[in-house]
Amino acid sequence: MQSLDVRVLTDALHWYQSGHAVTLITVIETWGSAPRPPGALLALRDDGVVSGSVSGGCVEDDLIARTRATQAAQRGCAALPSLIVYGVTKDEAARFGLPCGGTLRLLQEPLTDITWLQDLLRRVGNHTLVTRTVTLATGQVTLGPAERGQTLVFDGQTLSCPMGPQWRLLLVGAGQLSQAVAQMALMLDFEVLVCDPREEYAQTLAATLPGVRVVAGMPDDAVRDLVPDAHTAIVALTHDPKLDDMALLEALQSDAFYVGALGSQRNQAVRKERLATHFDLQPKDLDRLHGPVGLRLGAKTPAEIAVSVVAEIVQAKCQSTH
């Protein structure tokens, strides 16, 4: 689940609590080229304010007008979910600007109860995978467990959509390179955490990038307390073996989908030997270490190196979901 979807649901909750009528729109199916995948969310407030997107701008204007008209007609009445389809014909696809004659099927869902929404946001905030099931005939929403790799299912009567935790990145070290990596990761909807026992470094990074959360303590304790899951990436960037090695020892034995460390090929070889000899780390664990960290782009400056690091994390993220 991207932070964009978390933000959409959070906005929907706040709007409803403020007295607005709110409608959730979920992408059910797409045919042809589509900028937003099944499960993508949009929330629409009764005054036309929107959070999220279902088509990248192709159908939003028509969808807003259509949904606001429905909200006005149903005000004070019980409202049930309904289906909306765009691009059934080639002419309609062209009119709405759907790429390559694509088709888009959406679920329009008036928000009438926020109990499930509050529970969902709480579970996702605790890094739990959740299945949201909507019964179209009644509008009832139920939550249940989900498994990694589970996909959206719609049988015409019931929509079951897996909703997982936000992707997160823990940076060990808060120097100049970490600042650049953190900034890019925030732009890519990662929850970014940083741990550096050198408090002045960590606080400087947090002050520069308010979206970053500082984790107190030593890096190995921070990794252990985080309980890394398959939506977590960990990168050690201090260049100090006393800090990096202990964090990597914990990270490489965790469920993190990506573990990387700064350093040359020679330093990485020495590091792996050190971890194997002194900490008895197994070859299967050591093989998970991305080092030198980042794609081989020939990067030189901190910003360029940050691009290579974040690009490799995104590559691993995409591979882990297929």
N, C-alpha and C positions, 0 to 999 in steps of 0.2 A: 504494500500500500504506500503510495506516495504521500508526502506531507500535504500536497495539493488536495487530495481527497479528505484528509483529516481536517484541513482548513474549511473545506466545503461543509462537512458535517458539523464542525464547531460553529461556523457562521449560521447554519440552519437552526441549531439549538438556541443560539443567542437571539436570533430574530424572533423565533417562536415565543421565547420567554419574554420578549419585549412587546408582545401583542400582535405581531404581524402574522398574516397568513403566509405559509411557506409550502412550496412544492419541490420535491426532489425528483430529478430526472436521472435515470440510469441507462447507460448504453447496454443494450441486450445483445445485439448482433450487428455485424457490419459485413458488407460485401464489397469487393473491390478495394481500392485504396482508402484508408481511413486514418486520420491523424490521432484519434483517441480510441483506445482499446475497449473491449467489453468490460463492464464494471466501472468505467469512468463516470464521474458524478458531476452534476450541476444542481445548485440550489437557487430557486427563484423566489424573491420576496414580492409581496403584493404591490409594492410601489415601483417594481421593475428592476430593483437592484439584483445583481447576479453574482454568484460565486462559483467558479469552476467553468468547465467547458465540456461539450459532448462532440463537437465537430471541428474545433479550431476556428470557429467563426462562420462556417458555411450556412448553418441553419439557425443559429442562435436568435437572430432578429425575428424570424417567423415564429420560432418556438416561444419566445418571450411574449409576443402578441397573443398567440394562441392560448398560452397558459394563463396569462392575466385575464383573458376573457372567461376562461373556465373558472378561475378563482372568484371572479365577480358573480358569475351565474350561480355558483355553489355556496356562496357566503351564507352561513347559518344552516346549511344542509349537510347531511352525511355525504361524504365523498369517497369514492373508491378508486383504486389505481386503474389506469387505462393505458393502452398501447398507442404509440404514434410511429408511423413509418414514413420516411422520406426517401425519395428516389425510386419509387416503384416502377416508373417509366423512364426512358432515356431523356424525354423532354423535361420531366420534373427534376431528375438528377442534374441536368444542365442548368435549370432555373435556379436551383439552390446552390450550384457550384460544387456539387459533390465530385471529388476527383475520380477520373476514369469511369464515370457513370456509376459510381458506388451507390449502395443502399444502406440506410441507417434505421435500425429499429430501436425504439426507446420505450422505457417504462415511465409514465408520468404518475407520481405518487404524492397525493396531498398529505402533508404532515399533520396528523391528528393526535398523535401520542408521542411523547418524548422519553418515556421510560426506557424503551429499547435503545434509543439514541444515546442517552446518558450512560447506559450499561455498556454499549458498544465502544464508546470513546474511552471509558475506564479500562476495558479489557485491552484495547489496542494500545493504550498508554502504558500498560503493564507488559507489553510485547507478547501478546497472546494472539494466535490465529483464530479467527472467528468466522463462522458461516452465518450470513444474514439471509433469512428465508421470508419471502413476501408471498402471501396467498392473494391472488387477484380478486377472487370472489368476495372476500371479506375485508381485505386490506390489513389483515393481521400480520405482524412482523414477529418472528421468533429468532433467537440467537442460539447457536450451537457450536461445538468444536469444529475446526477445520484442519486439514492436513496440508503440508507443504506440497506444492505442485497441483493442488486442486484447482479446477477451473469453474467459471460461471456456467450454470445449467438453467435452461428455461424450457419447460415442457408445454407452454401455452396456458397453463393454469397457475404454476408456481415458479418463482424465480429464486434460485439459490446462488448466492454470490460470496465467495471467500473474501474476507477482508483481514489483512494482516498488519503487523506492526510496521511503523515507518523504518526505512533503512537508516542505519546509524553508523557513524565513524568515530572511533576513539583515536586521537592523536597523542602519542607519547612524546612530549617536548612541545615547547611553545615559542620556538624561535621564528626567524623570518620566513623560512620555508613552510612551517606549520601555518603561519598566518595566511600565506597564499593558498595552501591546500584547503584550509578551513573555509576561506571565502568562496572558492569554487564549489566545494561540497555543499555549502548552504544554498548556492544558486541551483544545485541539482536536487534539492529537496531532501538532503540528508540531515538527520539530527547529528550535530557535531559536538563532541565532547573532547576536552583536552585535559591531560594530566601532566603536571611538571612540578616536582617538589621545590623548584626554584620559583618561589611565589611571585616575585616581581615579573618574571616572564609570563606566567599564566595570567596574572591580572592585567598585564598590558595587552595580551591578545584578546581577553574578554572585553576590555574597554574599547578596543578597536572594532571588534565584531560582536555586537550585543547578542546575536543569535547563538553564540557558542556558550556551552555550559562547562564551567571549570569543575573538575573532579579532584577533591583533596586527597592527600596521602601519597604513598609511593606507587609507581606505575604498576608493579605486580599486584598490589592490593587492589588497585583500581580495576584492573582487568578481571580479577577474581570476583570482586563485588558486582561487577557489571553483568556477570553470567552471560557471556557472549553467545548469541544464537546465530541461526543461519541468515539473519538480516543484519549482521554486524561485521564491520571491517575494522581492523586494528593496524596502525602504522606507527613504527618506532622511528623517530626523526631526531633524537638528541645527539647522536654520534658518541654517546657516552655508554660503554658496555655495562657499567654498573647500573644504569637505568634501563637501557634497551633490552639487555639479555634477560633480566628477570621478568620483564613484561612479555617478551617473546616466549619464554618458557611456559607461561600460563596461556598465552594466546594460541600457540601451536597445538595445545592439547584441548582446545575448546571447539565449539561448533561454528566459530567465526568463518564466514565464507571467503574472507581474504585476510592474509597477514603479510605485512611487508616491512622491510627495514632499510634505512638509508646506509649507504656504504659502497665501496668499490667491490669488484669481483674478488680481489684478494682478501679484503676485510670480511666479506661474506663467507669465504671458505674458512678463514680462521674462526669466525663466529660459529659456524656449524660444527667445526671440530671441537670448539670449547663447549658448546651445548651438549654435544654427544658424550664428551669425555667427563665433564664435571657434573652434568645434570642427567646423564643417562637418557637423553632424548632419543627416541627411536627414529630410524631412517624415514618411515612413513610420515612422521610428524615434521621432520626437517625438510622433506620434499615439498611441504606446503608453503614454505617460506619464499616469498617473492623478494629476491634480492640479487643484484641491486634493484631497488624498488622503482617501479615505473616502466612504461614502454620505452623501447630504444629509439628515441627521437633525435638524439644528438643534442639534448637540452643542456644549456650552460647556466642561465640565470635562474634565480629562485622561482620566478614566475613560470619559466619554461619547464623547469623540473616539476613544478606543481601540476602543470598540464599533463605531463607524462604519468605522474602518480595517479591523478584523478581519472585519467583515461583508462589506466589499467584496472582500477577499482570498478569503473563502470563496465568494462569488458567482463570482468569476473562476475559481477552482479547479473549481467544479462545471461551469461552462460549458466549461472546457477539456477535460473528460473526456467530453463528449457530442458 
